[in-house]
């Protein structure tokens, strides 16, 4: 017993060591898992890796709350967009071969230079143009909002679904999470797929294997054996058969029979993700087909779900689905296989990420489009379609 004036004994060192061990033990898992997230193979930005990690450790609700607070409180401007945010047309082709050309799209007035008017892309050797791009402004209340549109003639191309290093999961995917080098001389376009699979009930089928079970009712990108894409409500418009080569599901259809589907405003039962995130002004992308079966990709910043659906209808889509959303997730890059050595172009100048994304291994699954006839004569000697299952 300590007497008056005698200092109290200090805690024994073993107790300090125990506390230190407990602190290290508590911090070891999050530090280790965060390190793994930052170093996991495949291209992804620091911000994307960090947000994905927070969701994986159970903080998805916190991330959603922060995102909803930010994106819903930063509406787009009502002023016209700055010129630098608009695509600029490349030099015109010397001559355009015969073939279908999309009609100009409706535009806000006064019409901006190039708005709704198509810029031709690559053409087959002496043949028709395979793809066109333009931009529209789908939100009359916010004239600064711009959506890029890409139109692809499916009779001239083949599509493939390529697995990433993290999505849909599993190992041994034949393409190595990138566009195979053998098809690059014929590469026309690459673009993002859908949500992470933990955030959607949809499935994934490619390369003869089912990575995630396919769900009836889900909006589906279906690729047949000829490499042609159709958009379907699984179980109603398409089912598994020997003709199906790949399926990527995501949420529910947003456009059907040429109109936005009912219920997008409220999203009462969560068919399109959480109710709140559909009101976010953020990057969004969608994919659909027109009445002739041509493929249309639509994407832009400061889009809500309803604005995206409206842009898809304005672009001529008769059945379509939302793909991925948010910066770093939305990417469309166009290539010119008819001009060897040319650089790829983003659909919109402000689209985040590199214009050559998907040429190196990526964490997310994506789509690649190649010319059906292979590379132009300048790139002869390559069999570009073999590794894409054509």
ZIUR-V786578 format. One record per residue. N is the residue number from 1. SS is DSSP state (hx for helix, st for strand, lp for the rest). PHI is phi in whole degrees, 0 to 359 (none if undefined). NEAR is the number of other C-alpha atoms within 10 Angstrom. Layout:
N/SS/PHI/NEAR
N/SS/PHI/NEAR
//
This chain:
1/lp/none/5
2/lp/285/8
3/lp/267/7
4/lp/302/6
5/lp/85/6
6/lp/265/8
7/lp/296/8
8/lp/292/9
9/lp/293/7
10/lp/284/6
11/lp/299/8
12/lp/290/8
13/hx/302/9
14/hx/304/9
15/hx/293/10
16/hx/297/11
17/hx/297/11
18/hx/297/11
19/hx/298/12
20/hx/298/12
21/hx/299/12
22/hx/296/12
23/hx/297/11
24/hx/298/12
25/hx/296/11
26/hx/294/11
27/hx/276/11
28/hx/298/12
29/hx/296/12
30/hx/298/14
31/hx/295/12
32/hx/294/11
33/hx/291/14
34/hx/292/19
35/hx/298/13
36/hx/296/13
37/hx/296/19
38/hx/285/18
39/hx/249/13
40/lp/297/14
41/lp/301/15
42/lp/109/18
43/st/290/19
44/lp/188/20
45/lp/288/11
46/hx/302/12
47/hx/296/12
48/hx/297/17
49/hx/298/18
50/hx/293/16
51/hx/296/14
52/hx/300/18
53/hx/295/20
54/hx/300/18
55/hx/293/16
56/hx/293/14
57/hx/266/12
58/hx/95/10
59/hx/256/13
60/hx/301/16
61/hx/297/11
62/hx/294/12
63/hx/299/15
64/hx/298/15
65/hx/296/12
66/hx/296/11
67/hx/299/17
68/hx/297/17
69/hx/298/14
70/hx/288/14
71/hx/291/18
72/hx/282/18
73/lp/258/11
74/lp/231/12
75/lp/293/15
76/lp/288/20
77/lp/285/13
78/lp/272/13
79/lp/279/11
80/lp/300/14
81/lp/289/17
82/lp/296/8
83/hx/301/10
84/hx/293/10
85/hx/272/14
86/lp/260/22
87/lp/296/21
88/lp/250/14
89/lp/289/13
90/lp/287/10
91/lp/305/8
92/lp/293/10
93/lp/292/13
94/lp/304/6
95/lp/203/10
96/lp/252/14
97/lp/289/14
98/lp/295/10
99/lp/151/10
100/lp/294/11
101/lp/227/16
102/lp/293/16
103/lp/287/11
104/lp/303/13
105/lp/266/15
106/lp/302/15
107/lp/222/17
108/lp/294/14
109/lp/251/10
110/lp/289/8
111/lp/293/12
112/lp/280/17
113/lp/304/11
114/lp/86/17
115/st/294/22
116/lp/75/23
117/lp/252/19
118/lp/276/21
119/st/258/20
120/st/291/21
121/lp/252/23
122/lp/281/22
123/st/232/23
124/lp/288/21
125/lp/301/16
126/lp/69/12
127/lp/246/14
128/lp/286/19
129/st/284/22
130/lp/271/24
131/st/212/28
132/st/228/20
133/st/226/24
134/st/202/26
135/st/220/28
136/st/223/26
137/lp/242/26
138/lp/271/26
139/lp/240/22
140/lp/301/12
141/lp/281/11
142/lp/226/17
143/lp/293/17
144/lp/280/20
145/lp/285/25
146/lp/237/24
147/st/242/28
148/st/276/27
149/st/228/26
150/st/242/24
151/st/245/26
152/st/232/24
153/lp/282/22
154/hx/288/22
155/hx/287/14
156/hx/250/20
157/st/224/23
158/st/231/27
159/st/247/28
160/st/220/29
161/st/256/28
162/st/241/27
163/lp/287/31
164/lp/268/25
165/lp/285/22
166/lp/247/17
167/lp/247/22
168/lp/273/22
169/lp/106/17
170/lp/88/12
171/lp/233/12
172/lp/84/10
173/lp/292/15
174/lp/290/13
175/lp/275/17
176/lp/68/17
177/lp/65/26
178/lp/216/24
179/lp/292/25
180/lp/300/21
181/hx/299/13
182/hx/293/15
183/hx/260/22
184/hx/297/22
185/hx/298/26
186/hx/252/28
187/st/291/28
188/st/257/29
189/st/198/24
190/st/229/27
191/st/204/23
192/st/292/25
193/lp/263/28
194/lp/253/27
195/lp/299/22
196/lp/298/17
197/hx/290/16
198/hx/289/11
199/hx/255/14
200/lp/216/17
201/lp/275/19
202/lp/284/26
203/lp/241/22
204/st/212/25
205/st/224/23
206/st/195/18
207/lp/55/17
208/lp/76/9
209/st/222/11
210/st/259/14
211/st/275/17
212/st/222/17
213/lp/299/12
214/lp/283/21
215/lp/244/17
216/lp/298/16
217/lp/91/17
218/lp/281/24
219/st/295/28
220/st/221/34
221/st/272/27
222/st/247/26
223/st/249/23
224/st/270/19
225/lp/295/16
226/lp/275/16
227/lp/88/24
228/lp/265/21
229/st/264/24
230/st/231/22
231/st/254/26
232/st/219/25
233/st/270/24
234/st/298/22
235/lp/95/15
236/lp/255/10
237/lp/258/12
238/st/205/16
239/lp/219/15
240/lp/292/14
241/lp/203/8
242/lp/300/7
243/lp/282/11
244/st/271/19
245/st/259/23
246/st/203/25
247/st/218/27
248/st/233/26
249/st/259/32
250/lp/199/28
251/lp/57/24
252/lp/236/24
253/st/305/23
254/st/250/28
255/st/229/24
256/st/213/19
257/lp/54/13
258/lp/79/17
259/st/225/18
260/st/297/23
261/lp/288/17
262/lp/296/11
263/lp/95/14
264/lp/296/20
265/lp/298/14
266/lp/266/13
267/lp/48/18
268/lp/299/11
269/lp/254/10
270/lp/72/15
271/lp/292/18
272/lp/240/21
273/lp/88/17
274/lp/293/14
275/lp/301/16
276/hx/289/16
277/hx/289/21
278/hx/282/24
279/hx/263/20
280/lp/289/24
281/lp/273/23
282/st/210/23
283/st/294/23
284/st/219/27
285/st/220/31
286/st/212/28
287/st/223/27
288/st/198/30
289/st/234/25
290/lp/266/19
291/lp/295/12
292/lp/269/10
293/lp/89/18
294/lp/289/21
295/st/268/22
296/st/229/23
297/st/249/25
298/st/230/28
299/st/204/30
300/st/184/31
301/st/268/25
302/st/61/26
303/st/256/29
304/lp/274/24
305/hx/299/25
306/hx/294/19
307/hx/293/25
308/hx/299/28
309/hx/300/27
310/hx/297/19
311/hx/295/27
312/hx/294/34
313/hx/295/23
314/hx/300/19
315/lp/284/30
316/lp/104/20
317/lp/286/31
318/lp/257/21
319/st/215/26
320/st/206/34
321/st/221/32
322/st/284/29
323/st/259/25
324/st/272/21
325/st/225/27
326/lp/86/20
327/lp/301/16
328/lp/85/17
329/lp/256/22
330/lp/259/23
331/lp/208/29
332/st/223/28
333/st/237/23
334/st/257/24
335/lp/244/27
336/lp/238/21
337/lp/297/28
338/lp/278/23
339/lp/230/14
340/lp/307/14
341/lp/91/10
342/lp/285/10
343/lp/270/13
344/lp/292/19
345/st/235/18
346/st/287/22
347/lp/297/26
348/lp/232/25
349/lp/303/14
350/lp/275/13
351/lp/300/22
352/lp/296/17
353/lp/94/16
354/lp/274/14
355/lp/288/20
356/lp/251/17
357/lp/304/20
358/lp/83/27
359/lp/276/14
360/lp/247/14
361/lp/302/20
362/st/240/23
363/lp/287/22
364/lp/256/25
365/lp/290/26
366/st/202/23
367/st/246/19
368/st/236/23
369/st/240/27
370/st/236/27
371/st/297/28
372/lp/297/22
373/lp/276/15
374/lp/86/25
375/lp/286/27
376/lp/298/18
377/hx/306/11
378/hx/299/12
379/hx/246/17
380/lp/297/12
381/lp/99/8
382/lp/254/15
383/lp/256/15
384/lp/287/24
385/lp/266/24
386/hx/298/12
387/hx/279/15
388/hx/256/22
389/lp/76/13
390/lp/284/14
//
